[in-house]
Amino acid sequence: QSTTMSGLYSWLHPLKLISDTPTTISSLMGIIREGVSQLSWSKPNKGSAAVITSLHLILVRCCSSPDKNIYKKSDTNLQQTEAIVALFSSSAIGVITSLLKKLADILLPLWSQKQTVGPTNAGVLSLLASLSLRLLRLLLCELLDDGTFQLRDTRVLSALFSLHTVMCSAPYSGVFQTAAPEIQSLIVDCLVTYTKPENIESEE
């Protein structure tokens, strides 16, 4: 019973941080940052519950329809824009990139040896990847959509390519057969944001 209650607390704990202030986002990002450090090859589920809840809460706060396959910058209202600004203030791109890299690092040894993570772990890792990629897509769209800014941090691209290799590529893709198409689509969406032409104003 104590184990069940502890597990339930892990899932629900981030809900205590919800408020109408911008500190909600920074607090939830703190949970994700801590969760990244707890994830490991031997215990891929450790710390994942609070991270999944936090990611979902952030997406709900920043998007009108967080489960939509397309994110449009023009769809955000003032409250959502404030939440997105708070994400950038919390170094969200770096944190999410670290999370995606950790997922790839956990799966890489298993992928190279053609070993399985089991259905439970596969489900958790797929959900972590999907939510993280949705949030990363949102951040990249906000940053790069109008061509004003460029993101030269190659760690983002490296994490995306590594994650695609271990979750969407043969021979390991059978483990994530259900989630692989969605994850691959989200990765492509993130990569497409880099193709936006740079907006260079001519100087007179």
N, C-alpha and C positions, 0 to 999 in steps of 0.2 A: 504493500500500500504506500509506504514511504517513497519507493521508487517511482510509483505512478504519480504521486503528488509532486515529486521533484521534477519529473518530466513535464507535467502540466504547467508548473511554475516557469519552466524554461520557455515554453511557448507563449505564455501570457505576460511575462515580466515586462516586455517592451510597452505594453498597453498602459502601464503606469506612467509612462513618460509623455503621453499625449496631452497637449495643451494648445492654447491659441497663440502661443509665443514662438518666435523663431528658434528658441533653444531646443524645441522638440526635435528638429532635424539634426542638430549637432549632437544631441544625446543619443538618438538612434544610430547615427554614424559612429559614435563611440562604441556602441554594442557590436556593430559590424566589425569595426577595427579590432576589438578584443576577440571576436569570434574567429577572425582570420588567423590569429596567433594560436588558437586552440586546435584548429583543424590539422589532422595529421594522417599519414598513410595508414598507421595502425588503427586509428579511430576516426574515420572520416565523418562520423555522425556527431562527434563531440563538439558542443557549442553551436551546432547548426540550427537548432530550433529557434533560438533567439534571433539569429541572423536572418532566417527566413521570415519571421514575423516582422522584424525591423524593415527589411527590404520591401515587404508588401505594404506596410504602413506608409513608408516614404513615397512609394508609387501612387498610393491612394491620395496622399497629400498633394502630389505634384501633377497628377493627370486626372482628367475628367473620366477617362475610360482606360485604366491601367492595363487591361487585358487585351486591348485592341492591337492588331498586328501592325498598325501604322501610327506613328506619332507625328503630329503637326504642331510646330511652334506657335502657330496662330490660334490654336485652340485653347491656350492657357488664359486664365483670368488673373486678377491681381493677387489673390491669395496664393494661387499656384506659382506665380512668378516670384513672390517673396520666398516661398519654400525652395524654389530652384536656386535663387541667389544664396540662400543659407547652405545649400548643398555645395556650391562652389567655395563658399567660405570655410567649409569643413573638409576641403581637399577630397571631395567625393570621387573624382576621377582616379586619383592615386589609390584610394582605398579599394574601390571596385576592381581596379586593375590588379591589385595585390590579391584580391579574392579569386579572380579568374585564374591568375597564375598559380595560386595554391591548389585550386581544383585540378589544373592540368598536371601539376607536379605530383599530386596524389595518384592520378590515374596513369601517368606515364610508365612507371615500372610494371604495372599490371598489363597495360596495353602492349608493351614490348615483349612480355612473356606470355601473352595470350591468356592471362588469368582473368577471372571474373570478380566483381566486387559484391555480387549477390543482389537480389532484387530490391531489398530494403535500402541498402547503401546507394544503389543505382538511382532509385527514386528520389532520395534526398539530394544527391549530387546534381541530378537533372533539374530539380526545382531551384537549387541554388544558382545553377548556371543560367536558367531561364530568367529568373528575377533580376540577377545581376546584369545580364545583357540588356534587358529592357531599360534598366536604370542608366546603363552606360550609353545606350542609344539616345535616350532623352538628353543626357548631358552633352553628347557630341553634337546632336542637332542644335541645341541651344548655343553651343560655342562656335560651330563651324558653318551653320546654315547660310548666313548672309555673306560669307567670304571675308568678313572683317578680321577674323582671327585665324591663326594657324596653330596646330598642335604638333610640335616637333618631338614630343616624347615617344620614342619608338617602343617603349615598354608596353603601351596599349596594343599596338599591332602585334608584337611578339606574343602577348598573352592570348589574343584572339586566334592567331594561327596555331598556337600550341593546343588550345582548347578544341579547335576544329579537328586537329589530328587525332586526339584521344577519344573524342565523343562522336565524331561524324564520319571517320574514315575506316575502311576495312583494314584488318579483320575484326576490329573490336566493336564496330558499330552495332552488332547484333545485341550487345548488352543494353544499349540505349536506343533500340529500334523504334520505340514509340516517340521518344523525345527528340531524336536526332534531326528530323526535318525542321522542327520549330527552332531548335538551337542553331542549326545551320542558317536558317533564314534570318535570325536575329544577328548572327555574326556578319552575314552579308550586309544587312542594314547598317551596322556599325562601320563597316569598311567603306560603304558608299558615301558616308558623310565626309570622308577624306577627299572625295572627288569633286567637292564643290569648288568652283573657280574662285581664286583669291580676288578680292575686291581692292584693286590698286587705284587710288585717286591720283590723277596726274597733277603734278606741281607746276604752277606757272611762274 
